[in-house]
């Protein structure tokens, strides 16, 4: 079932949480709402669920073409999973999962035996067949989140909405559960929207990423699209590490009044000068204890730092030591008009960059 | 408050092994314990014992004889009736107020919280006077009420109203911090799973607050049965009609019927002890479940 939200505006007091946001989630896709905290992504998800409503007179939410803007949450057919699980603490796991079935009107309610069968199926689906009799407080965080998912699925929702589903878990469990959710989605093909502030999670897990900031959608695309063709300085900065140069400190000639962005993995290090585009620098720090080598260099002319990420083989080949001279070559850069450039901590007003074609590869 | 107390109980009952560096010298521990016990004994235990001692001063016979007083029995019945109306009323109002405060944002919320505390802040005598000023013969509604032959002040309705007013905060105050701490996510989850308002309340909210609610009701009941000041102002002290047990004790005492006064007081003390035992049982059961 596809989801379409049109012109959703939501204000809390004087702050705008969502500013005329449009969203389309195609049927059967796994879509990530990605953004920093305060970008409005959770509010948007809650409005899709019917736990919150857009400002009066604004916006429209449709499930598969059917207007559900004013439909209460319980009748939208959504499964909602909360960041902190929100399991019913006084009920056993089995009772939690059965809850959605036991509150059905008497005529639609399955018999006790049918409910028990369904609960067993779901417990097997989340790979926790033996925890039905336990209380939520007796489970680990990862187990609780899977139970919460089973509870949401028990009512056979048409859409699954997850609010920072892995936010409260530690790194190891988060990685495991992430892979599990992807496989799970591929198996049952339920239209799924999840909220996250973790770009790695969004890029790795989703079919489509919706990047949000300051109450607006900044870019929509596949993980590769948003990573390789960021529409604005905000998107390029938010999706992973990037070296950033203001026009005044721009190391390359001929880039005009543009801010220059280059990913660390697009930075190559040479031991000899390599033409007019190579930048003279000195090695400040080498970090080689990962899957790739990371080198921090300091420009010889103005002491700006540049981060480079090279393969371990390349790092061995270069045989760099801290203090060595080196020359830097950018393999791929992105330019954004200087007017669109703002400091990291300031509200990025990148409407200009988003409407004009802003990315130029060299 | 309930959870803080049960935490305290748990710490006391578990054998606490303190590291040597944190252990206080024996004389200091004994002194502190001695001071605490002495203080409790002289200010709490002694008066309680004296109530029973005075009541039994002329022997068990005289003690039992003093219960042979129809006015006394009427006072007991009125006290129980008042509590039986005031406590359920405050149960409903208290849950509703706590629900509103903890789960919703609305203008005037802080005003509501302040108002809930009002009965604790003002003297009970003032609380009683309010009702006399509003419903009394010369009060705002006095003429209208007497026209329709409705008596509130110096009658049972006044006593009940004053008791409800004085005991209002107990349930609400107990529930607000509890419900705020528990948040709204479980209710939201219930709603997305298709539960309606009543199902959400009875199957999710109520089970989560039941211990706090029970505790609040017990305290509310204790105060409802023991309230003196506010009730004294609105009751009119009519024997066999508008005297509650606390007021009856005062009358007997002023008439130098010491055995009768203390016998009635011993009844109130017994009711209080039953309340305390119930309260401890609730805390114990709660601690065991969540310990």
Interface residues (C-beta under 8 A of the other chain):
Chain A: X49 X50 X51 X72 X73 X74 X75 X78 X79 X80 X82 X84 X86 X87 X88 X89 X90 X99 X100 X103 X104 X148 X151 X152 X154 X155
Chain B: X185 X186 X188 X189 X190 X191 X192 X193 X194 X195 X196 X199 X203 X204 X207 X208
